[in-house]
Amino acid sequence: MGVNLQHKIFQSEKCNIHYWHRPGSTSKYVIFLHGAGCDHRMFEPQLPIFDYSYNLLLWDARGHGLSKLASGDKFRFDDMLKDFLKLCEMYGIKNAVLVGQSMGGNLAQEILYRNPQLVSKLVLVDCTRNACRLSIIERFMLKLTKPILYCYPWKILIDQSANVCGNTETVKAYVRECLSQMKKREFIEVMMSLMTCLREDETYRFPKPVLLLCGRDDRSGNIRRIAVSWAESDPNCTLCMIENAGHNSNQDNPKAVNRAISKFLLVNSQETPMQLD
């Protein structure tokens, strides 16, 4: 990746978690949490934003990339949360900036909800809202999600997922590569497990500043549909729509995403300006 990342491994909840660390000169941490079916590489375009005062951490979440689950083990959202907390304990992390895409954004929201002392700011990239009231149609569709996914041949499901995630052929090829390393059952387990972090608490508001990024062409679930109302309902949430980008907007249009992240992290801050390509 060209930013001197150190590949490391820690053991958590019966899974060897592979992660990448670039030490910084201060206590500031930025932790990247990738989307379902992807891996740490999806954030390659964002890493050059951060100068060497920042500690950077990326991982392959359990069941993804190099962090393989043992045969017969199932992916559980709560286990992934425990993995994150163990990583924070290992490095004594407090007040980190979390950058989460899709599933990683759901995890980031849950971390802030349960452990707000660990978070300074969130950057949520193309993810749905954990705390919202679902429509009758949305509830009905959630119940049908598992049987519908199992009806699709795995190759077709991979291709359709890739087409939803990316506008560019490069991003589509990346998603196909990542998903091809998983089994259909594993991918469906991940998708269904994400529903366990949803809660109908319309009164919840973020206690920390949040940047919500959404690809203008995002066709995944209700993400684009609810983005504006989500930001308008929460005074701590700022929305930036990313042009010419699908569900993986940070890969489709990294310049626009990097510009938005850099601006957001410097708001009300005395930090040294970041380096943009």
N, C-alpha and C positions, 0 to 999 in steps of 0.2 A: 504493500500500500504506500510505501514511500514515506512513512511517518514514524519509523522505528518502533513498531509494535512488537511486544514480547508475547509469544504464544505460551500460555500456561494452562494448567488443569487443576481443578479441585473436585473433591468427591462430596456429593450431597444427595441425600434421599435415594441411595442406590444407583446414582448416575454420575459418571465422570463428566463434569461440565468443562468444556473447552472455552477459554476466554483469552482476550488480547488486551494488553495493558501498555500504555505509554506513560511513564512517570513524568510529572510536571514539577516545576520549581516552587509551587505553592500548594495549599490544601484544597484548591478548587478542583472539583471533579465534574466531568461530563460523562454520563453513562448512556450508551446506545442500546435500545431494545428493539430487535427486528420483528417483522411481521410473520404471520403463520406460514409455514412452508418455506420460508427464506432462511438466510443465515446472516452472520455479522458483515459479510461483504457488501450488503446493500447500502451501507453507510460510507463506503469509500469516498464518494463525492463530497461528503460533509467534513471529513477529517482535516483538510487543509485550512478550514476556517480558524482553527484554534492554535494559538501560539503555544510555546513550550512552558508557559506558566500553568497550563491546564494539564491535569491528569486525565487521560482518556481510557475508558473501559468499554469493550464490546464483548459480546458472547455469542456462542451458538446455544440458544435455549435448549433445554432438555428435549430430546426427540427430534432435534434439528441439526443439520450439518454434521459436525464431528461428535456432537454430544448424544451418542446413541443410547437408547433405552435397552435394557436387557430383554431378551426374548420373553414375551408374555406380560411384560410390564406395560401399564397404560399411562398415557400423558394425563396429568392432572394440573389444572391451573394453580391450585394451592401449593403444589410441590414446586412449581416454577417461582412462585412468590417466596417460598422458603429458600430457594437457591439464591435469589436476589439478596435476601436479608443476610444470608451467610457470607456472601461476597462483600457486603457493606461492613459486616463485623470483621472480616479478615483485614480490611484496609482502614478501618476506623472512619468510615465515610459518614459525613453529616452535611446537610445542605447541598446536595448534589443537584445539578441540572440533569433532568431525565429527558432524553429524546426518544420517543417511542412511535413506531409506525404500525398501524393496524393493531394486531394482537399486542405488540409492544406498547402501543398507546393505551390499550385496555389495562395492561399490567401497570403502566405508569400511573394511571388514574387510581387503581386499587392501592398502590403503594402510598400515594398521597392521602388517600382516604383512611388507611389503617395506620400509617407511620409518617405523619406530616413533618415530623422533626428531621427526617432524612432528606427532605426535598426543599430546594430553594425556588426552582421554576420548572415548569413542564413545557416541552414542545411536543404537541400531539400531531402526528402526520397521518392523515387519512384513516381516522379511526372513529368508531361510533361512540356514543355517550353511554357510560356505564349506568348513570343515574337518570333515567327518563321513563316516562309512561309510554308503553307500547300501544299502538292502535290494535283494534280487534283483528284486522288483517295481518298485522305484523306478528301477533301472537300465534295466529293460525299457521302462518308460514314457518315460524320457528319450530312448531311441532312437526311440520312436514320435512324440515331440512334433512334430517338423517336418512329417512327412506328415499328421498329424492337423490341425495348424493350417492347412495348405494346403487341406484338404478343406472348411473352413468358408468360406462366403461372407463377405466382409469386413464387411458391415453386421452380420451375426449375430455375428461375432467381436468387433466393437466393443461391441455390446449386452451380450454375455455378460461381457466384460472389465469393463464399467462396473458390471454387477450384482455382480460379485465384489469390486470395489474399494470400493464404497460401500454403506452402509445407507440413507443419506439421498438424496433425489432431487437435491439440490444437488451432492453429490459425484459421483453418476452422470452428471449433465449435464456436469460439468467434465471427467470422463474421456472421455466421448463427444466433446466438443469437441476435446480434445487429440489423440485417436486419429484423428479425421476429418482432421487436418492431415497425417497420415502415409499412406504407401502400405502395403498389406498386406505386400508383400515386405520393406519397411523394418522393420516391426514384428517380423516373424518373424526377421529377421537379428539384431535386438537381443536377442530372447528366446533364440535359440540361442547367441549370443556369451556370454551370462551363464554358460553351462556351462563355459567355459574357466577360470573362477576357482574351480571346485570342486576340492577335493583331499581325498583320504582319509587325513587325518593326525589320528587320534583323540587323539594325545598333545599336540596344540597347545592351549595355553591363552593367553588374552589377557594381554599384559604390562601393560596399562593398564585402568583401570576402565571398565566397559561397562554401560550401561542398555539392557535388551532390552524393547521395548514390543510387545505383540501384541494386536490386536483380538480380543475374545472370539468374534466371528463371522467371523473371517478364514477364508475357504474356498480360499485360494490355495496350491496345492501341499502341502508337508508343514510349513508354517510353524507353525501352531497346534499340530500334533501333537508337534513336537520341542521346543517352547519351554521346557517345564518341565524336561525332562531336560538340555537345553543349559545352562540356568542352574545346575542342580544340579551339573553336571560341571565347572563353571569357577568358582573362588573369586572371580574378578574380575568376574563377570557377575551382575547383579541383574535379575530379571524383574518386570515390572508388566503384568498383564492389564488391558486397557482395555474396560470394559463398553460395550454398545450401539455397537460399532464393527466395521467390516469391515476389509478389507485396507489401506485408507487411514485408519487409525485416528486419525491426527493431524488429519484433516479431519472425520471423523465425530464425534469427541468431543474437540475441542480443549481444553476445560477440564481434563479428566482428564489428557490428555497433557502439557499445559503445567505442571500441578501436579507431575507425576512428573519432568519434565525439570528444573524449578526446584529441587526437593528434591535430586535427584541431583547437580546441579552445585554445590550448596552443601555437600555432604558432605566433611568433612575439608578445609574451605577457609576462608580468611579474607576471601573476597570480599564485597562489599556485596550485601545481599539484592536479588533481582531484583523487578521490578515486574510483578505479575499483575493482569490485568483483573478 
